[in-house]
Structures are given as C-alpha cells and as structure tokens.
Amino acid sequence: MTQTHPADNQQLPPFPVAGGLHFRPLAAADVDGWLELMARIEAAEQVPWRTQRSELVAVVEDARNPVAENSVGGFDAAGVLRALGRVSKNPDGEKAHVMGGVDPEWRRRGVGSAILAWQEARVLQRFATDAQGGPLARAYGESDNAATTALLAGAGYSVVRYFSEMLRPLAGAPAVPLPAGIHVVSYTPDMNEAVRLAHNEAFADHWGSEPRSPEQWAVQMAHEHLRRDLSTVALDAASGEVAGYQIATVDLDMAAESGRAEGYTELLGVRRAWRGRGIAPAMLADAMARFAAAGLDHAALDVDTENPTGALGLYEGMGYKPIRSSAAWDKSL
C-alpha cells in the first residue's frame, strides 16, 4: 500500500508487512492509544520517564513533520496500536531522527526491523525533497536496552555519541556565589523569546543541536512537568541581556516509582560572551537550593560526555555521578 505525499507528489514507501499487523499513518485520533502503547513499552524497558500526552499532541500538530506522511502505526485485529515509527527532520537539518517502538507482546516478529526499513526509505525522500545530499538517519537508545542495540546494530547503525544521566543528593549541596554583575531571577512567560534565542546561541556549538523554533520552544514551555518556579534566568545587570538559563522539571509520578523526588535540569546554557565567569555552577547551585526548598531530595541532569564546553567535568565537580547512559546511533543512507 502506498500513499501520495501532498507536498512533492512522491509516493510514500510501501507500509510494512510484519507481525500480522495492519499498518497506516498515525493521526490525532490515535493519541490515546499511542500514549497507552508508550506506557507499556516504557514500563517493560524500565526507563526513568513516561511519555506525556502533550508531547504526542505536539507531534501530531508539527506542521514540519506531518504524521500523515512521516509516521506509521501497526494495529492488531482489535484495532489496538501495537507498534509505531516516525521520522522527524528540520528543512535544513543535517540528519533525520527515526523514533519508534514495539509492544513487548509483539516483539520477535520482525515488526521493528520492518518499521525501521520504512523509516529509512522515508528519510531518503525527506532529504530528496529538501534537495540535500548525504542522507543520515539518527536514532537514540538506552545503553542497557539489548533489543534496541541489536536492532540498530543489525541494521548497520553505529554509535556516534554517548550521554550520561547524572544524579546527586541535595544534602550537602554546594553554595556557589554568582559572579559580579549577574543576578538570577525565576523564569517567567514573558522571557520565552529571549531565552529561546539565548538557547539557540548557547547550543550552536553543541554536537547534534539544531535551532529551536518558537513553536518548538512553546511546546517545551507547556510541558506538564515544567516548573517555572524552579527554572531560572541569569541576567546581565548592566545590559539586561540573558546571559544564561536553567530549565527544570519535576516528575512526581516517577518519584513515586523510584522513591526519589528529583529536580531535573532539562537545559542549562550560558551564552559565549559570558562563559568562563562561573555562571553555570552558580546557576546549578541556585537550582539545588530551589529544589531543596520545594521539598525535593535529589538533583539530576543529562550530559553529552564529549560536550565541548566541559560540562561533564563541571557536573562531576558539583557532585553529580552517572547512573545510566544512552547513545546516539547514526546510519548514512
């Protein structure tokens, strides 16, 4: 079965034939079933997060990656979503992301491999539509997920980067003074655009990072777990400009499962002109103090182990220790 791409009149790749499932593109009406599938997958894989409904709504509303053309879902005879895959690419992005999953009860039937092959064919089309050469597919997976590792390695993907999730108890958290001329304030909605631009600048030299659009930033700022009261912005007193920022989330459901109440620093950035002045450690120390005041007992974050700004050394120096790792896998198509 094929489907016509409305933007460039391409025929989309034939849908997979695997596992006795019926495949079709995902749609807004599938969000609830999609969320239930992700919950089954995440529980089986024991990952420290749960997909939120708002994240899936944002996916189906992403005009740059319409799910009608960039997703495929596998449904059983009762109409239950058992597997899915999707492709995401910025128009001028150097890679396309492939993401998906298979219901634990439907594994070892060739479903994951069939979906991945469909995604790769779609990635080739996306690069052709954008008139770009060097098509590249990128996937992410937890390092201890044997099934994902086997699927990607077997399909010719190679690990190109490692990431560590790091954790530290808030007891005994360091106190780090802010550098002169910098003050930290809570993140308020009117700062969205200034912080978004600061983030794009701060992460311009980070591996794999691409600028975030206002729409993408708005999705992140509307996430169920976002805590604006624990998120902060470092302002330059002389100019009023954003020098740095720390975006924090709290997942109380996972706290109940893990027994730890974590304040999670989703994003931490300092603009190049303000680097080397101790703003990042001061913002982390400030975040820890806010987490503790909010009744939390741990601080966590994720780091690219080869980050060019030396973030790994900074976090280790602040008492964070790695608790799990994940990897980015690439395949040139």
Secondary structure, DSSP 8 states (H G I E B T S, - for coil): ---B-TTT--B-------TT-EEE---GGGHHHHHHHHHHHHHHHT-S----HHHHHHHHT-TTS-HHHHEEEEE-TTS-EEEEEEEE--TT-S-EEEEEEE-GGG-SSSHHHHHHHHHHHHHHHHHHHTT-SS-EEEEEEETT-HHHHHHHHHTT-EEEEEEEEEEEESTT-------TTEEEEE--GGGHHHHHHHHHHHTTTSTT-----HHHHHHHHT-TTB-GGG-EEEEETTT--EEEEEEEE--HHHHHHHS--EEEEEEEEE-GGGTTSSHHHHHHHHHHHHHHHTT--EEEEEEETT-TT-HHHHHHHTT-EEEEEEEEEEEE-
